[in-house]
Structures are given as structure tokens and as C-alpha cells.
Amino acid sequence: MLSRLSDPKFLSRLPQWFFFLSTLVIGWRFYGFCRYALGAGPEAARPAAVEGFLPISALLGARVAATTGAWDPVHPAGLAIFLGALAMAFALRKAFCGHVCPVGFVATRLGRFGQRLGLARSVPARLDAALGLPKYLLLAFFLYTTFFAMDAAAVAAFSRSSYNITADARMLLFFTRPGLTALVVLAVLAMLGLVFRGSFCRWLCPYGALLGLLAKAGPTALSRDAAACTGCGRCRKACPVDLPLDAGARPMACSGCASCVVACPRSARAVAFRFLGFRAPWWLTAVGACAVFGAVFVAANVLGYWDSRLPAAMLARLFAMALGG
């Protein structure tokens, strides 16, 4: 056990496991709140962290905050998590994707399972770039709709609508009562993830597209020493999004997970992080992501920007209606 605690590969995966297990706990608590709202369970509070699953609501909250200077009272934790993810992406590559996001966790596990089954395949760089266009188109649609197609009054009205207030209830229904179409789509995405590592994150996730654009301009980069490289290919094999050796210093698909850095043989250490041009330790993005998330959580609680300000009784009634109660 002590040897594992000093193993960079093991340590680099701890934050992702921690946040994934925390997500399961949050999901269970939210399910308990929904049962309470329907009158089918004991009294329970809605966990604010569930709003991390509502990036579109957070984007609306960001527009309202930018326009009025007021923090979103409906999904305040969602806005805090969203801004924290943006800060992580700029400073530490897409550390939110590589260490915090539960979807990224599942995508990574699927990819590794596909590798063990011998199913993993790569696609040519040009085809990979073409397949990644949908996530940028989706991002452009959401940004245009939020910041240009709707005026400030319309955005504020929608953000306070019962539909937006109970967006997480609809998210729960998607997972607990999926239709045939949803099941087919999820199955197709899972199969793609087994064959093409991180395919959802690489080709379809608009949230990841936004974070990748920020990471492109940030101070953290990947450094590859061609003279020290042995050409073993371990870095690409370990990468959850199948980045090639010549992907550059700031590839937008890179999640900052450090898998390539810790996979590089100790005798070579041809792959490393650089922060502001200086060589940085492999744990930079992992520790940095945890520090940023912790700082956001503490600051939001101290400032009163974490828990919803809506009356608990009103929330329970709205959720009961949204859940069909």
C-alpha cells in the first residue's frame, strides 16, 4: 500500500475518483430530496452541488451577473462551479475535465476498458479535427442564444422560470426514466467510447470546447523533449483522448490529467508540464484543480453564493410538479 501511495499513476487518479464518488453521494442526496418533494420520503434538503450538472443554467446566470451585477439566486452553486471550471481551464489546462468532471471519469474508464478488450482504435488527425466540429457548433449556438439572441430581460425572466428552477429534476428524470431514444443514444456513445478513447469529450461536449479554448491561451503547456523521447508510445497509449506525439504544446483536447507525464519512462521524462515557461511537477494540474475547487466552495459559502435563496417550501412544490407528483 505504501508503494502505491508513492506511485504517480495512482496518485494522479485520486482526484478524479474523489470527485466521481462525491457525485454519487450528491446524486443520492438529490434523489432523497426529490422523494421528499413527492411526499414519498423523509424531509431532506436539496444539495446545492447538484447544480454542477447544469452548465446551461450557469451560462444564463453568468449573463445575468454580467448584465446586472447580481449573483444568480436560482442556481448560485452552479454559477460558482462554472466560473471555477473556467478558472481551472485557463490556469491549468482543462483540469476540470481531467480531474473533476464525472463524465470525463466515465469516458476515461470506458476508453481504458476498450483498450483492455483490444477494441481501441485511432483516427487520422484531419478526421479527428472534423469530428470535433459539432462541439464547437453547439458551443457557438449556446453562446449566441444566451448573449445575443435573447435580451437581458428575457434571459433574466427565463432564469427565474419554473422550468429553469427545476432543471435538475428533469435531469434526474432523464436518468431514472429514460426513453428508448435516450437509451439508444447512450448505448451508441458508450460503444464509441470503447473504440475511440474519449470520443464524447473530443467530438461532442460543448462545455469541454469552451474550456479547451481557454486552455489554449493559458500559462500551462505540455513540453515534449524530442531528444529525450525514446519513441515508446506510452504517452499516447495512456492519454484518455488519444493525443498524438505531435499534438503541440497546448492541444485543446488535452484534459491536463497528467497521464502522459507519469507514463513517460523515468529514464527519459520527455513529457512534462510547463507553467509560465518553467518546468512544473506532474501533480500541478491535479493539486491545482482541487485547490481551485476548494477555494470556490469556501468563498461561495462565505459570501452566500452557494445555497439557493429560494424558499424551501416553494422548491418542494415546484419539484413535485416537475416530477409528476
C-alpha positions in Angstrom: 0.0 0.0 0.0 2.8 2.4 0.9 4.4 1.8 -2.6 1.1 2.8 -4.2 1.0 6.0 -2.2 4.2 7.0 -3.9 3.2 5.9 -7.4 2.4 9.0 -9.6 0.0 7.0 -11.7 -2.1 6.0 -8.7 -1.9 9.5 -7.1 -2.9 11.2 -10.4 -6.2 9.3 -10.5 -7.2 10.1 -6.9 -8.9 13.5 -7.5 -11.0 12.0 -10.3 -12.1 9.1 -8.1 -12.8 11.5 -5.2 -15.0 13.8 -7.3 -16.8 10.9 -9.0 -17.7 9.3 -5.7 -18.7 12.7 -4.3 -21.0 13.0 -7.4 -22.7 9.7 -6.5 -23.2 10.9 -2.9 -24.7 14.2 -4.2 -26.9 12.3 -6.6 -28.2 10.1 -3.8 -28.9 13.1 -1.6 -30.7 14.8 -4.5 -32.8 11.7 -5.1 -33.7 11.8 -1.4 -34.8 15.4 -1.8 -37.0 14.6 -4.8 -38.6 11.8 -2.9 -39.4 14.2 -0.1 -40.8 16.7 -2.6 -43.1 14.0 -3.8 -44.2 13.1 -0.3 -42.6 9.7 -0.6 -39.7 10.1 1.8 -38.4 11.9 4.9 -37.6 15.6 4.9 -34.4 16.3 3.0 -32.5 19.3 1.7 -31.6 19.8 -1.9 -27.8 19.6 -2.2 -26.5 22.7 -3.9 -23.7 20.9 -5.6 -26.1 19.1 -8.0 -26.2 22.4 -9.9 -22.8 21.4 -11.3 -24.7 19.3 -13.8 -26.5 22.4 -15.1 -23.9 24.3 -17.2 -26.5 25.9 -19.5 -28.3 27.3 -16.4 -24.9 28.5 -15.2 -24.3 30.2 -18.5 -27.6 32.0 -18.1 -26.6 33.0 -14.6 -23.3 34.3 -15.9 -25.2 36.5 -18.5 -27.5 37.9 -15.7 -24.5 38.5 -13.4 -22.6 40.3 -16.2 -25.6 42.4 -17.1 -26.9 43.3 -13.6 -24.0 42.6 -11.3 -26.3 40.3 -9.2 -25.4 36.7 -8.5 -27.9 34.1 -9.7 -30.3 33.4 -6.8 -31.7 30.3 -8.5 -28.6 28.2 -9.2 -25.9 30.1 -7.3 -23.6 27.0 -6.8 -23.9 26.2 -10.5 -22.6 29.6 -11.4 -19.8 29.3 -8.8 -18.7 25.8 -10.2 -18.9 27.1 -13.8 -16.6 30.1 -13.0 -14.3 27.8 -11.1 -14.1 25.4 -14.1 -13.3 28.4 -16.4 -10.5 29.5 -14.0 -9.1 25.9 -13.9 -9.2 25.7 -17.7 -7.3 28.9 -18.2 -4.7 28.4 -15.5 -4.3 24.6 -15.5 -5.4 23.4 -18.9 -8.7 21.5 -18.9 -8.1 20.4 -15.3 -11.9 20.4 -14.7 -12.3 17.7 -17.4 -9.3 15.7 -16.3 -9.8 15.7 -12.6 -13.3 16.9 -11.6 -15.9 16.1 -14.3 -17.8 12.8 -13.7 -18.5 12.4 -17.5 -14.7 12.6 -18.1 -14.3 9.9 -15.4 -16.7 7.6 -17.2 -15.2 8.4 -20.6 -11.7 7.6 -19.3 -12.8 4.3 -17.8 -14.6 3.3 -21.0 -11.6 4.0 -23.0 -9.3 2.0 -20.8 -11.7 -0.9 -20.8 -11.8 -0.8 -24.6 -8.0 -0.9 -24.7 -8.0 -4.0 -22.5 -10.5 -5.6 -24.8 -8.4 -4.8 -27.8 -11.1 -2.6 -29.3 -9.3 0.8 -29.2 -8.7 2.5 -32.5 -7.2 5.8 -33.6 -8.4 8.1 -36.3 -6.3 10.3 -38.6 -5.7 13.8 -37.3 -7.8 15.5 -40.0 -10.7 13.3 -39.5 -10.4 13.8 -35.7 -10.5 17.5 -36.2 -13.6 17.3 -38.5 -15.4 15.0 -36.0 -14.7 17.7 -33.3 -16.6 20.4 -35.1 -20.0 19.5 -33.6 -19.0 20.5 -30.1 -17.8 24.0 -31.3 -21.1 24.4 -33.3 -23.0 23.5 -30.1 -20.9 25.9 -28.1 -21.5 28.7 -30.6 -25.3 28.0 -30.5 -25.4 28.3 -26.7 -23.2 31.4 -26.6 -25.2 33.1 -29.4 -28.5 32.2 -27.8 -27.5 33.4 -24.3 -25.6 36.5 -25.2 -27.1 37.8 -28.4 -30.4 36.2 -29.4 -32.0 36.9 -26.1 -32.0 40.4 -24.5 -31.1 40.8 -20.8 -34.8 40.9 -19.7 -35.6 37.7 -21.5 -32.6 35.9 -20.0 -33.4 37.1 -16.5 -37.1 36.0 -16.9 -36.2 32.6 -18.2 -33.5 32.1 -15.5 -36.3 32.6 -12.8 -38.9 30.4 -14.6 -40.1 27.2 -13.0 -38.5 25.3 -15.9 -35.0 26.6 -15.1 -35.6 26.3 -11.4 -36.3 22.6 -11.7 -33.8 21.8 -14.5 -32.1 19.3 -12.2 -35.4 17.5 -11.7 -35.6 17.0 -15.5 -32.0 15.8 -15.5 -32.9 13.2 -12.8 -35.9 12.0 -14.9 -33.6 11.6 -17.9 -31.5 9.0 -15.9 -34.3 7.4 -14.0 -36.9 7.2 -16.7 -35.0 7.2 -20.0 -37.0 6.7 -23.2 -36.0 4.3 -26.0 -34.2 7.1 -27.9 -32.2 8.1 -24.9 -31.1 4.5 -24.2 -30.1 4.0 -27.9 -28.1 7.3 -27.9 -26.3 6.4 -24.6 -25.5 2.9 -25.9 -24.1 4.3 -29.1 -22.0 6.8 -27.1 -20.7 4.0 -24.9 -19.7 1.9 -27.8 -17.9 4.8 -29.4 -16.1 5.4 -26.1 -14.9 1.8 -26.1 -13.5 2.0 -29.6 -12.4 5.7 -29.7 -11.0 6.9 -26.4 -12.7 10.0 -25.0 -14.9 10.3 -28.2 -17.7 12.2 -26.4 -15.3 14.7 -24.9 -13.3 15.1 -28.1 -16.2 15.4 -30.5 -19.4 16.3 -28.8 -19.0 18.2 -25.4 -19.6 21.9 -25.8 -18.5 22.5 -22.2 -15.2 20.9 -23.0 -14.9 23.0 -26.2 -15.2 26.2 -24.1 -12.6 25.1 -21.6 -10.3 24.0 -24.4 -10.4 27.5 -25.9 -9.4 29.0 -22.6 -6.7 26.4 -22.0 -5.2 27.3 -25.4 -4.5 30.8 -24.1 -3.4 29.8 -20.6 0.1 29.6 -19.0 0.2 25.8 -18.6 1.6 23.8 -21.6 2.8 20.4 -22.4 6.5 20.1 -23.2 7.9 17.3 -25.3 11.7 16.8 -25.5 12.3 15.2 -28.8 16.0 14.4 -27.9 15.0 12.5 -24.8 12.0 10.7 -26.3 12.6 7.0 -26.9 9.5 6.7 -29.1 8.0 4.0 -26.8 4.4 5.4 -27.3 3.5 5.1 -23.7 2.3 8.7 -23.5 -0.3 8.3 -26.3 -1.4 4.9 -25.0 -2.0 6.4 -21.6 -3.8 9.5 -22.9 -7.6 9.3 -22.3 -8.2 11.3 -25.5 -5.6 9.6 -27.7 -3.5 12.7 -28.4 -0.6 12.0 -30.8 3.0 12.9 -30.0 2.9 15.9 -32.4 -0.2 17.5 -30.9 1.7 20.6 -29.8 2.1 22.3 -26.5 -1.5 23.5 -26.0 -3.8 21.0 -27.7 -7.4 21.9 -27.0 -8.4 18.3 -26.4 -5.8 17.9 -23.6 -7.6 17.5 -20.2 -4.5 18.1 -18.2 -4.9 14.8 -16.5 -1.1 14.2 -16.4 -1.4 10.6 -17.7 1.1 11.2 -20.4 3.6 12.8 -18.0 3.5 10.0 -15.4 3.6 7.3 -18.2 6.8 8.6 -19.6 9.7 6.3 -18.5 11.8 7.7 -15.6 14.9 7.4 -17.7 13.5 9.7 -20.4 11.0 12.1 -18.8 10.5 13.5 -22.3 7.0 14.8 -21.4 6.4 17.4 -18.8 4.1 20.3 -17.8 5.4 23.9 -18.1 3.9 26.8 -16.2 4.8 30.3 -17.5 7.7 28.6 -19.3 9.1 26.8 -16.3 9.1 23.1 -15.9 6.4 22.1 -13.4 5.7 18.8 -11.5 3.3 16.2 -12.8 0.9 16.9 -10.0 0.4 20.6 -10.9 -3.0 20.3 -12.5 -4.4 17.7 -10.0 -3.4 19.7 -6.9 -4.3 23.0 -8.7 -7.8 21.7 -9.6 -8.5 20.6 -6.1 -7.2 23.9 -4.7 -9.4 26.0 -7.1 -12.5 23.9 -6.4 -11.9 24.1 -2.7 -11.4 27.9 -2.9 -14.5 28.3 -4.9 -16.6 26.2 -2.5 -15.3 28.1 0.6 -15.7 31.6 -1.0 -19.2 30.9 -2.3 -20.3 29.7 1.1 -18.8 32.6 3.0 -20.3 35.1 0.5 -23.7 33.4 0.5 -23.3 32.3 -3.2 -23.7 28.6 -2.7 -27.2 27.7 -1.5 -30.3 28.7 -3.4 -32.1 31.7 -1.9 -35.5 30.4 -3.0 -37.9 29.3 -0.2 -37.6 25.6 0.6 -41.4 25.1 0.5 -41.6 26.7 -2.9 -38.8 24.5 -4.2 -40.5 21.4 -2.9 -43.8 22.3 -4.6 -42.1 23.1 -7.9 -40.1 19.9 -7.9 -43.2 17.9 -7.1 -44.9 19.3 -10.2 -41.8 18.8 -12.4 -41.5 15.2 -11.2 -45.2 14.5 -11.9 -46.3 14.5 -8.3 
